[in-house]
C-alpha cells in the first residue's frame, strides 16, 4: 500500500471523510423527506446515522490513539443508538 494511502487511513482522515459524506447524505435525505413527505422519517434517520457515526468514531479513536475511555464511550453510544433504532422499527412492525 502506498505510504500516502496508509497515512490517510492511519491519521483518521479517511474516517473524517466518511463522516462528512454521512452528514451530506443525512442533509439530502432530510431535504428529500421534507419536500416529498416520502423517504426516511427524521427520527429514524437520526438513530440510524448516529449508530454508524459512533462506530466510525470508535474506529477513529483506535487509529489515532485516543484514550480507551473514548473508545468505550463511542461503542456504548453506538449500541444505545442501535437499540433505539431497533425499538422504533419493531414498534412499527
Secondary structure, DSSP 8 states (H G I E B T S, - for coil): --HHHHHHHHTTHHHHHHHHHHHHHHHHHHHHHHHHS-SS-HHHHHHHHHHHHHHHHHHHHHHHT--HHHHHHHHHHHHHHHHHHHHHHHHH-
